[in-house]
Each structure stands twice: as structure tokens, then as C-alpha cells.
Amino acid sequence: MTSLNQIILKIPHRCTAVRGVFLRDKSCLNQIQRVKWHVNNRLYSASQTAKDPIKFTSSKAATWSSVDSFGPPPKQIPDIQVYSVIFSVASLLIYFAFLREENDLDNELESTLMERFPGYEEDELQKAISVGEISKQDVSKLKARLAEIKRTREC
């Protein structure tokens, strides 16, 4: 422990007071507290240096990680939040997967691209045949499908 005399010596002259007299200036009180903490810390560190060196495994540095210094602060979420999110996602999934009736938009989404644009498949087949012939691949199935499309279009 530090004595009151040591603390008073460290305080600037304008903040000194006679023992037993209350200080009314808050800045002086804050400065007294700071000096007292500083003197206590210095005395503590001086007593530590006189002894053996501090062991790393017994110090706070052994349990300190970089996440403590550089990581984001831990988020404090209410306990009920997890359950409310699970319940809402589950209820939406049940509604959209099982309870909702099909409508015309669902039927439109089930159709393929070739059904939506009738000439698209024929153009793509002609491009695939020309690329296949250049690279000397078997294009007999593509030609058969193209012939089938032309027959159905003519009927």
C-alpha cells in the first residue's frame, strides 16, 4: 500500500489539500485517483521485478488470443430468436411445399425452354450439328431429332 504522503507529493500544487478537508474540485479528485492508481501500479511492478520473473503460463498472456484483441465483439442475441427463426422458416417451407395450391404460374415454370420458344430448338440443333461435323463427332442423333422436329412442324 502507498502512503498518503507519497500520493500527495505526486499531485499538482493547485490540488493539494490539508488532510481531513474535502476537495470540491472534481478535476482534482480525478487527478488524485489517477496518481494513486499510477503509484500503486509502480509499487506493484517494483515488487514484482525484485522477485523471480513472471512465468508466462501463469500470466494472463497465456490465455489471451488474437481474437480477444482483433476480433469482433461477441453478439448478444436473445435466446428466443433461434426458435422464432426456425419456426418461421419451417412454416414457410410447409406452406410452399405442401399446402399451397398450384396455379398457372407453376404450370408455366414447369414448361421447358424449347416449349416456350418453338424455333429455338431447331436453331440450336443446326448449330450443334455444324460444330459436331467440324470436330468430326457423331451427329446422327442430332440429325434424327432435327428431322423429327421438321416433320412435326409440317403437320
Beta strands, then each sheet from edge to edge (+ up, - down):
end
